[in-house]
Every structure is written in C-alpha cells, then in structure tokens.
C-alpha cells in the first residue's frame, strides 16, 4: 500500500482517499479510530454480530456442516467476544 497524505478540514474531519478506503474495506459508519501516543490508528469496526455473520456465511459454503455444529461454533465465538 502506498503512503498518502490525509487532509483535515476546518471541522477536524479527515478525508481518507477512496483508493485506501477500498483497499481496507472501510465503509461509512463502520470505522473506529484511536490515538496511541502520537499515532492515529484507524481500522474497520466490526461488532460481534458482524463477525458471527461472516463466520456462519463462510461455513455455509460447505453443505456438509450441520446446523447444530454451526450453532455451537457461533455460541463459542460469541462467548469469546464477550470475554474480551
């Protein structure tokens, strides 16, 4: 990924170039950020339900996987997220 300059407007908003947003899969309302020392960290925001949905979606590609197995896996994944 190439280095790009970010511009801040007079309201303090940063514009991330479309090319970078596309590469990182950043969507409006689905981004979180934090300050670590003097570094601004921006990353896709995903909640437990998004993670579970993508996990289940991946597993549905294999029709051999049964619904009880999917449920058990989703419950385990959910419990791991709650513990964080």
C-alpha positions in Angstrom: 0.0 0.0 0.0 1.4 3.4 -0.9 1.7 6.3 1.6 -0.9 9.0 1.2 -1.4 12.4 2.8 -4.6 12.9 4.8 -6.2 16.3 4.7 -8.1 17.7 7.8 -10.9 20.2 7.2 -11.9 23.1 9.4 -14.2 20.9 11.5 -11.4 18.4 12.3 -12.6 15.7 9.8 -10.0 13.6 8.0 -10.7 12.5 4.4 -9.3 9.1 3.6 -8.7 8.7 -0.1 -11.1 6.3 -1.9 -8.3 4.0 -3.1 -7.2 3.4 0.6 -10.8 3.0 1.8 -11.4 0.4 -0.9 -8.2 -1.5 -0.1 -9.0 -1.6 3.6 -12.7 -2.3 3.2 -13.7 0.9 5.1 -17.4 1.7 5.0 -19.2 4.8 6.3 -20.2 4.2 10.0 -18.0 1.1 10.1 -14.7 2.6 11.1 -13.2 3.2 14.5 -10.1 5.1 15.5 -7.9 5.7 18.5 -4.8 7.7 19.4 -1.7 5.7 20.6 0.9 8.2 21.7 1.3 10.4 18.7 -0.1 7.9 16.2 -3.7 7.9 14.9 -4.9 4.3 14.3 -7.9 3.8 12.0 -9.4 0.4 11.4 -12.6 -1.3 10.3 -15.1 -1.5 13.1 -16.7 -4.9 13.5 -19.1 -5.9 16.2 -19.7 -9.4 17.5 -22.7 -9.9 15.1 -20.7 -8.9 12.0 -18.0 -11.4 13.0 -20.6 -14.2 13.6 -22.4 -13.4 10.4 -19.1 -13.7 8.4 -18.2 -16.9 10.2 -21.6 -18.5 9.5 -21.5 -17.3 5.9 -18.1 -18.9 5.3 -19.3 -22.2 6.8 -22.5 -22.3 4.7 -20.3 -22.8 1.7 -19.8 -26.3 2.9 -23.2 -28.1 2.9 -21.8 -30.9 4.9 -21.7 -28.7 8.0 -24.8 -29.2 10.1 -26.9 -26.5 11.7 -26.1 -27.8 15.3 -22.4 -27.6 14.6 -22.8 -24.0 13.2 -24.8 -23.0 16.3 -22.2 -24.5 18.7 -19.4 -22.7 16.8 -21.3 -19.4 16.8 -22.0 -19.7 20.6 -18.4 -20.3 21.3 -17.3 -17.4 19.1 -19.8 -15.2 20.9 -18.6 -16.2 24.3 -15.0 -15.4 23.3 -16.1 -11.9 22.1 -18.0 -11.2 25.4 -14.9 -12.2 27.4 -12.8 -9.6 25.7 
